[in-house]
Amino acid sequence: MWSPHLKKDVLELEKVQKRATKMIRAKAFEIEITPEHKVAAQIGDKLELTCSTIGCESPSFSWRSQLDKPLGGSVNIMGNSCILTMDPVGIENEHEYLCSAFCDNVKKEKSIKVDVYSFPSDPVIETSTPLNVGEKASITCMVPKVFPSERLMMQLAKDGSVLYRKDFNQEGITETTETKSLTLTFIPTFEDIGKEITCVAELPIDEMEFEPKKRQTSQRLSVNFGPQNTNITVSSSNRTMQGETLMLICRTTSNPPARIVWGKELEDSSVQHIIDNDTLIIPHTQMSDSGLFICEAINDATNKTERTTVVISVEGMSLQDFDLSGSMKHSISTNLQVTPE
């Protein structure tokens, strides 16, 4: 039998041992959060904050947000870890979050700051349709779903030369994602054809770590213009006799490429459609093939018309050249001297 004094001493020793064990455990008990300290999360993405313990067999956890606002996520405990999942991340998740871990009445805490942003896609370039030489037009660059949009910077450049730049920091603090745009009005010239338009958008938030902070889109200008330098050429021979082949070619420069329509003026001044092609070939010509031929070059911008007169000669006859007022003349004839018998 233990004496009362000895029993008391044993109990005291056990208490000391328990306190020492708790102190050892407390020193070994650590807490960590990943990611550490601060994280930038894109709105719409998934974010996981993991709170873990070291040196504790059965920890308990709790998460809370700054000012005890709603967490805006779900909590899942897995052994020595507690995961706070935000899926999807929203503007309401921009808080400082505190994880508390408990082990044998020992409490430890760590916090992490969540900053949110939105910069999900490259700019979109839109042009007024169509772009015609000499006509007022516009180019618009849009950046969708930006946050915070007051930190956005945009610029439009043509072949590397900046045309327009805008800083949105004067528009005030935003509380939602916004689509921002930049519009340039100009009058296209022939020199603009094929030029590269580039829209650059930047979200230069130095205090947040994310990529990319710069996005850009480029597009070649397609500028329309009506038929230019339209002309007609006749087959190489400058003499077309009845029965020979006649070839007329109509050439022009335009964007979009012009449709070439050949016609012939009739006696009543109406125009007979012949063919949709830049080359008109008439084999085995007859006298009736003589006349005024009309080439019309047509595209979305405008039309251009050129005319030429063709004369088919018959051997043994002399034909007078003929012309139409204002037309370009190609006179092809044969003059023969007929000797009386």
C-alpha positions in Angstrom: 0.0 0.0 0.0 1.2 3.5 -1.0 1.3 6.0 1.8 -1.0 9.1 1.2 2.1 11.3 0.8 3.7 9.0 -1.8 0.4 8.8 -3.8 0.2 12.6 -3.8 3.8 12.9 -5.0 3.0 10.5 -7.9 0.0 12.5 -8.9 2.0 15.7 -8.9 4.7 14.1 -11.0 2.1 12.9 -13.5 0.7 16.4 -13.8 4.2 17.8 -14.4 4.8 15.1 -17.0 1.5 16.0 -18.8 2.4 19.7 -18.7 5.8 19.0 -20.1 4.4 16.8 -22.8 1.9 19.5 -23.8 4.8 22.1 -23.9 6.8 19.8 -26.1 3.9 19.2 -28.4 3.1 22.9 -28.5 6.7 23.6 -29.6 6.5 20.9 -32.3 3.0 22.0 -33.4 3.3 24.3 -36.5 0.8 25.6 -39.0 1.3 26.7 -42.6 -0.8 28.0 -45.5 -0.3 27.4 -49.2 0.0 29.6 -51.2 1.9 31.7 -48.7 1.0 35.2 -47.5 -0.6 36.5 -50.7 -2.2 35.2 -53.9 -3.7 36.7 -57.0 -6.8 34.8 -58.3 -8.6 35.4 -61.6 -12.3 35.8 -61.4 -14.0 32.7 -62.7 -11.0 30.4 -61.9 -10.7 27.9 -59.1 -8.7 28.7 -56.0 -7.7 26.4 -53.2 -6.2 27.6 -49.9 -4.6 24.8 -47.9 -4.0 25.1 -44.1 -1.8 22.3 -42.8 -0.3 21.4 -39.4 2.9 19.7 -38.4 3.4 17.9 -35.1 -0.2 17.3 -34.2 -2.0 13.9 -34.6 -5.5 15.2 -34.5 -5.8 18.9 -35.2 -9.0 20.8 -35.6 -9.5 23.8 -37.9 -11.5 26.8 -38.7 -11.5 29.4 -41.5 -12.8 32.9 -41.4 -12.6 36.0 -43.5 -11.8 39.6 -42.8 -14.5 41.3 -40.8 -16.2 37.9 -40.6 -17.8 38.2 -44.0 -19.0 35.1 -45.7 -16.2 32.8 -46.8 -17.5 32.5 -50.4 -16.2 28.9 -50.6 -16.4 25.4 -49.2 -14.3 23.8 -46.5 -13.0 20.2 -46.6 -10.8 18.6 -43.8 -8.4 15.9 -44.9 -6.3 14.6 -42.0 -3.8 17.3 -41.1 -5.0 19.7 -43.8 -8.0 21.9 -44.2 -8.8 23.2 -47.7 -10.9 26.3 -48.5 -12.1 26.0 -52.1 -13.5 29.0 -54.1 -14.9 27.7 -57.3 -15.4 30.0 -59.1 -13.6 32.9 -57.6 -15.7 36.1 -57.4 -15.1 39.7 -56.5 -16.5 38.9 -53.1 -13.5 36.7 -52.4 -11.1 39.6 -52.2 -10.4 39.4 -48.5 -7.8 38.4 -46.0 -8.5 34.9 -44.8 -7.4 33.5 -41.4 -6.9 29.8 -40.6 -7.0 28.7 -37.0 -5.6 25.3 -36.0 -6.1 23.7 -32.5 -4.0 20.9 -31.0 -4.4 19.9 -27.3 -5.9 23.3 -26.5 -3.0 25.0 -28.3 -4.2 27.5 -30.9 -2.1 28.8 -33.8 -3.2 31.1 -36.7 -2.0 32.2 -40.1 -3.5 34.5 -42.6 -3.4 35.0 -46.4 -4.5 37.9 -48.6 -6.5 37.1 -51.7 -6.5 39.7 -54.4 -8.8 39.2 -57.4 -8.5 40.3 -61.0 -9.9 39.6 -64.4 -8.0 39.7 -67.7 -9.1 36.5 -69.4 -8.7 37.1 -73.2 -6.9 39.1 -75.9 -8.4 42.3 -77.2 -10.9 42.1 -80.1 -10.5 44.4 -83.1 -13.6 45.5 -85.0 -13.7 47.8 -88.1 -16.6 49.5 -89.7 -17.6 47.5 -92.7 -16.5 48.0 -95.4 -13.4 50.2 -95.3 -13.4 52.3 -98.4 -10.7 54.6 -99.6 -11.7 58.2 -99.0 -14.6 57.4 -96.8 -14.8 58.0 -93.0 -14.3 54.8 -91.0 -13.6 53.6 -87.5 -11.5 50.9 -85.7 -12.6 49.8 -82.3 -10.5 47.7 -79.9 -12.4 45.9 -77.1 -11.2 44.1 -74.0 -13.9 42.0 -72.3 -14.4 41.2 -68.6 -11.7 43.4 -67.1 -11.2 43.9 -63.3 -10.2 46.3 -61.9 -10.9 48.2 -65.1 -9.6 51.5 -63.7 -6.1 50.0 -63.9 -6.4 49.2 -67.6 -4.2 50.9 -70.3 -4.9 50.5 -74.0 -3.4 51.7 -77.3 -3.9 51.3 -81.0 -0.9 51.3 -83.4 -0.4 51.1 -87.1 2.7 49.3 -88.3 4.3 50.0 -84.9 3.4 53.7 -84.8 1.0 54.6 -81.9 -2.2 56.2 -83.1 -4.2 56.5 -79.9 -3.6 55.7 -76.2 -6.0 55.7 -73.3 -5.6 55.3 -69.5 -8.8 54.3 -67.7 -7.6 55.5 -64.3 -9.9 58.5 -64.4 -13.1 56.5 -64.6 -13.3 55.7 -60.9 -13.2 52.4 -59.0 -15.3 49.6 -60.4 -17.0 46.8 -58.5 -17.8 44.5 -61.4 -16.0 43.2 -64.5 -16.4 45.5 -67.4 -15.8 45.6 -71.2 -13.6 48.5 -72.1 -13.0 49.9 -75.6 -11.0 52.3 -77.6 -12.2 53.8 -80.9 -10.2 55.5 -83.6 -11.9 57.4 -86.5 -10.0 57.9 -89.7 -10.2 58.2 -93.5 -8.5 55.3 -95.2 -6.1 56.0 -98.0 -4.4 53.7 -100.6 -1.3 53.7 -98.3 -3.4 52.0 -95.6 -4.0 48.9 -97.7 -2.3 45.9 -96.0 -1.1 47.9 -93.0 -1.1 46.0 -89.6 -3.3 47.4 -86.9 -2.3 46.3 -83.4 -4.3 46.7 -80.2 -2.4 46.4 -77.0 -4.1 46.1 -73.6 -2.2 46.2 -70.3 -3.2 45.6 -66.7 -0.1 46.7 -64.9 -0.9 46.0 -61.2 2.6 45.8 -59.6 1.3 44.6 -56.3 -0.3 41.5 -57.8 1.6 38.6 -59.3 -0.1 37.1 -62.3 0.5 36.6 -66.0 -0.1 37.8 -68.6 -0.4 41.5 -67.7 -0.2 42.4 -71.3 -2.3 41.1 -74.2 -2.4 42.2 -77.9 -4.1 41.4 -81.1 -3.1 42.4 -84.7 -5.1 42.6 -87.9 -4.3 43.5 -91.5 -6.4 46.3 -92.9 -8.5 45.4 -95.9 -9.4 48.6 -97.6 -11.8 48.6 -100.5 -11.4 50.8 -103.6 -13.2 50.9 -106.9 -11.7 49.8 -110.2 -8.6 51.9 -111.1 -6.6 52.1 -114.4 -9.2 50.2 -116.3 -8.3 49.6 -120.0 -9.1 47.6 -123.0 -6.7 45.8 -125.3 -7.5 44.2 -128.7 -5.8 41.1 -130.0 -2.3 41.7 -131.2 -3.2 42.0 -134.8 -4.3 45.5 -135.8 -6.2 44.0 -138.8 -9.2 41.8 -138.2 -10.7 40.3 -141.4 -14.0 38.7 -141.6 -13.6 35.0 -140.5 -10.7 35.7 -138.2 -10.7 35.5 -134.4 -11.2 38.7 -132.4 -10.0 38.9 -128.7 -10.8 41.8 -126.4 -9.2 41.9 -122.9 -10.4 44.3 -120.1 -8.0 44.8 -117.2 -8.5 46.8 -114.0 -7.1 47.1 -110.4 -9.5 47.0 -107.4 -10.2 45.6 -104.0 -12.2 43.4 -103.7 -11.4 42.1 -107.2 -13.9 43.5 -109.8 -16.3 41.4 -111.8 -15.8 42.1 -115.5 -18.9 42.3 -117.7 -18.8 42.6 -121.5 -21.6 44.1 -123.5 -22.3 45.5 -127.0 -24.3 48.5 -127.9 -27.2 47.8 -130.2 -28.8 50.1 -132.8 -31.4 51.3 -130.4 -28.6 52.3 -127.9 -29.5 49.4 -125.5 -26.7 47.2 -124.3 -26.6 43.5 -125.0 -24.9 41.4 -122.3 -22.3 39.1 -123.8 -20.2 37.5 -121.0 -18.9 37.8 -117.4 -15.2 37.5 -118.0 -12.2 39.7 -118.5 -11.5 38.2 -121.9 -14.0 38.2 -124.8 -13.2 36.0 -127.7 -15.2 36.0 -131.0 -14.1 33.3 -133.4 -15.0 33.5 -137.1 -16.0 37.2 -137.0 -18.7 38.6 -139.3 -19.5 42.1 -140.4 -22.3 42.1 -137.8 -19.6 41.8 -135.1 -18.5 45.4 -135.8 -19.7 47.9 -133.3 -19.2 49.5 -129.9 -18.0 47.0 -127.2 -18.4 48.0 -123.5 -16.4 46.7 -120.6 -17.9 47.3 -117.1 -15.7 46.6 -114.0 -17.9 46.2 -110.9 -17.1 45.8 -107.2 -18.6 46.7 -103.9 -17.0 50.2 -103.9 -18.0 51.4 -107.4 -18.2 50.7 -111.1 -16.0 51.7 -114.0 -16.9 51.6 -117.7 -14.6 51.6 -120.7 -15.6 51.4 -124.4 -13.9 50.5 -127.7 -15.1 50.4 -131.3 -14.3 47.4 -133.5 -14.6 47.3 -137.3 -14.6 44.0 -139.1 -13.4 44.3 -142.7 -14.4 42.3 -145.7 -11.8 41.6 -148.4 -12.5 43.5 -151.6 -14.2 46.4 -149.8 -13.1 49.7 -148.2 -14.7 50.5 -144.9 -14.6 53.9 -143.2 -13.5 53.8 -139.6 -16.2 54.8 -137.3 -16.2 56.1 -133.8 -18.6 56.9 -131.0 -18.4 60.2 -129.1 -16.2 59.9 -126.0 -15.1 56.4 -126.6 -11.6 54.9 -126.9 -11.2 53.8 -130.5 -9.6 50.7 -132.0 -10.2 50.9 -135.8 -9.3 47.7 -137.6 -9.9 47.8 -141.3 -8.6 46.7 -144.7 -8.5 49.1 -147.7 -8.1 47.4 -151.1 -7.9 49.0 -154.6 -10.3 47.3 -157.0 -9.2 47.6 -160.7 -12.0 47.7 -163.3 -12.0 44.9 -165.8 
